[in-house]
Amino acid sequence: MLGKTAGGLLWMFRYLERAENLARLVDTGQRIALTRPDRSSSEWTSVLHTAATKHAFDANHDAVTGEAVIDWILRGRDNPGSVVSCIDAARMNGRLVRTALTREVWEAVNEAWMTVTSLLSRRIATRDLPAVLNTIRQRSAFVRGTLHGTMLRDEAYDFSRLGTFLERADATARLLDVKYYVLLPSAAGVGSQLDNAQWEVILRGVSAEGSFRQTYGQQRRPALIAKFLILDNRMPRSLAFCYSKIAGNLDWLHRAHGLRLPSQDLSQDMANRLSRATIESIFDEGLHSFLQDFMHRNASLGAQIERDYRFSA
Amino acid sequence: MNFDEMGGPDGTVRDPYAALAQWFEAEDPARLRSKAREADELFRLMGITFNVYGDPDASERLIPFDIVPRILSAREWVRLSRGIEQRVRAINAFLQDIHHRQEIVRAGRLPAAMVARNEAFLSPMIGVTPPGGIWTHIVGIDLVRTGPDQFYVLEDNARTPSGVSYMLENRETMLHMFPELFEGNRVQRVNRYPQALRDSLAACAPDATRDEPVVAVLTPGIHNSAYYEHSFLADQMSVELVEGHDLRVVDGRIAMRTTRGYQPIDVLYRRVDDDFLDPLNFSPESLLGVPGIFDVYRAGGITIANAPGTGIADDKAIYSYMPEIVEFYTGEKPLLENVPTWRCSEADSLAYVLDNLSDLVVKEVHGSGGYGMLIGPAASKRELAEFRAKLEARPGNYIAQPTLSLSTVPIFTNKGLAPRHVDLRPFVLVSPRGIEITPGGLTRVALKKGSLVVNSSQGGGTKDTWVLEDD
């Protein structure tokens, strides 16, 4: 496979995952705004931080309002990290790697692009927002589903999956990091309304309210939430889960190519760290610095994969 | 009155269209209308689009597809394909000759200036024989029809003919939408083309090839107007689709950067023009090509399809000599006719053209895509005056032809069937193993009533083209 094609596949799935996570993030912001209007402005600020676009937003706006943030994150053409920019980029990468995709996957991403860009061509009214956010998530999930159901398990599949999980790991870590202070044991004003709202944001942001409840019942201790999202290997958006997948896909590539590359060692290191760590050891190290270090290593791994598989000359 | 391929105004239907006409009579127009919309949806979903340069709002457009097929009988096709094969053989012999001894010039059948002073003549190819002796691996011959037995070659596309993906997708779409039509009509299949293309390219592999020839398609990139076709063909042939920046010279070969390192390519089906192929040897500012590819090529390290320099055969001044060219190299009378052509570089012809401008079609010698041409009968006084000035300033840049009464085939409109002018581009593959022509080709149709311009860049559409089995 061409190095460029490997890169195109990885980025196509990264952008789709990013669009999907952004839709979740806007959904949590809107949820807080509707249920706890007193907190909405600071919540929208934290949404901007989680989407890593606070600085760019401020450069283009005078004030943080729900309407402006939603528009910027979903429709901002000047925002390279908006849903519409991500869907554009996903589809452009899809065109670039058209020959490596099955017809189903290509048509799914092309249709995702047609549907979502058309939905986002006009400002979204509040009453339409839930349906729009749903469609974004569904379209992304549909592409992932066609990948699952139709693609040969060869390197094209591995690079696609790497894109999904590198992005997902980053998104989960970022969501946790922006809220890390409410997860610290010292911040646990146990059961207070305010903290519950924050936890709700975190769990809803990874679509995990239900699965958390199934796992821990009515317990809502912050350490459990952190443990669930960082270390629980059954939780498909946890850091540990993402890294078991990343290490697995890199391992398949290693077997197919018969050559062990630095990216395999980096991912294996991280997967091992996550499987050995306990939530107590992470809190001892400091949650914030743990997450910062994780995001840094995750980005380095992305760059190493790019070099190992010759994405560019 | 022009010739309609389906039938006369008195309601008679020509034989090849008999089954189609019956089917159409029995169909509910409302169902056909909804089918026509469905076709548009299918094309958009599959991303079968082309890019329009300089039009950011409509950067990806669909080429309109008309659901009424254009039908040729087996007998008509046999005649056409013989003529096409003869012409393509002559074009290859001509290209070999003008880059070597130029016998045709020595014999006085073609003026020396036509070659030596031709912008499209690529002097670095002098003395080069491409692998297998093949210059034009893929050719599209544009044909028009004026009567039951009267076909003309309008132009030769020996450089990088496009449109074959539409030939294939149009058939797929018809099979999907109207399977019943293929029960009542036995249509010769076209879907072998991608495999035939790959086999044909592989048969032209250079001496340096070690194992099974590695073929790749070279595209200028996703912003090129024909990118869809490039990716379609690479996909259908199961070969890599590469851009210039994926390639470099490694150990005297052209190699592509794969996830496992650089792998040599044996045959490069390039959809990049000569000028952009090699920044070291040709256009230095080009980012689309591969520095040094031309040196590798001349040393036998890679096959470039079509060979550099083939564009001279598309030149419209050369076209006017095609009857002589065919006769010179095949020793036979041309089976396909040329449209009578006045070369404006010649004083007598220029005088005639200027006197009769409003009856003629005037074309740029190196033009393509329907740009830069004048259709006399449809032009305003001002357009005629402007073109007259251009002709007087640079006569050598133009040729002129009579306005032909092009045949029509019906298209499906909201008011039922309506005749529109068409042309036909059959696709030809050339290798040392022989010449292979896919039955049919791409029919382009002018969607505007009375219009003679069929180019997709100017509002033309396409049709599925059927060649019936012998019965």
Interface residues (C-beta under 8 A of the other chain):
Chain A: M1 L2 G3 K4 T5 A6 M92 R95 L96 R98 T99 R103 W106 E107 N110 E111 M114 E155 L253 H257 L259 Y309 R310 S312 A313
Chain B: R44 L45 M46 G47 I222 Y227 S231 F232 A234 D235 E240 L241 V242 E243 H245 D246 R248 M256 R257 T258 T259 R260 G261
